[in-house]
Amino acid sequence: MKKLAFIFTLLAGCTAQQSSSPVPLVQACDGYRVAFAAALQARNEGKLNQTQINTITLADENVYPLCTGNLVSIGDAELTLIHTTTDKLLGAVK
């Protein structure tokens, strides 16, 4: 019986970690999507040079998997990466 109680406690702890609010990640990814859309529009209008295009491509390769993957596995470091990359994207478009 003690083993069963221990297993339920363990499972409850795992469930609690997985149900943490994904709101900060969703907000960060929404900001990234807006910045990426602006960069893509600028690229399509021929307003970006090759260095800017390379910066945007690298940014997308790093952030896209985070914003389309499992929301539970994202930590503070990944969230910071999304914010930093969004800032870089906006800087590349200017």
N, C-alpha and C positions, 0 to 999 in steps of 0.2 A: 504494500500500500504506500509506503514511503517513497519507493521508486516511482510509482505512478504520480504521486503528488509532485515529485521533483521534475518529472518529465513535463507535466502540465505547467509548472512554474517556468521552466526553460522555454517552452513553446509560447507562453504568454509574453515573455521578455522579447522573443524574436518578433512576434506579431506587433508588439508596441514599437519596436524599432522600424519596422517596415511601414507602419501607418503614419509616420511622421509627415507633417504637412509639406507637400511639394510646391506650395505657393511661391517661395522665393525662387525656386528653379524655373517655374513656369513664367514668372515675371522676367527673369533674366533672359530666358530663351525668347520670349516675346520681344524684348528689346533688341536682342541679336537679330531676330527675323526682320524687324523694321530696318535696322542698319544694313543688313545684307541686301534687302530689297532696294534700298537707296543706292547701294554700291552697284548692284546689278543694273539698275536703270542708268546710272552714270556710265557704266561700261558699254551698255547697248547704245548709248548716245555718243560714244566715241570720246568721252571726256577724261578717260583714264589712260595713263601710260603703262608700259609693261611692268614696271616695278610695282605700281599700285595694284594692277591685276594679280600679280604674283602674291602680294600681301593678302589680298582678299581670298585668293584660292587657298593659301596656307591656313588662314583663319577658319575658313569653312571646313577644311579637312580636320581641324582640331575640335571645333565646336559642334558641328553637325551630329557626330555620334553621341555626344553628351545630351543634346536636346532631343534626340529621337530614341534614346535608349531607355533603360530601366530607371525610372525616377528615384527609386529607393536607394540605388547604389551611388548616388551623387553626394559628395561631401563638400565641405567648405572650400577646399582647394579647387575643385572643379567649378564651383560657383564663381570663385574669384577669377578663374581662367575665362569663363564666359563673359564676365564684366570687363575684364582687361581686353579681351579680343574684340568686344563690341566697341570699346573706345578706340582701338587701333583701326577698326573698320571705318569708323566715322572720321578718323584722322586721315585715312587714305583717300577718302572721297573728297575732302576739302580741297 
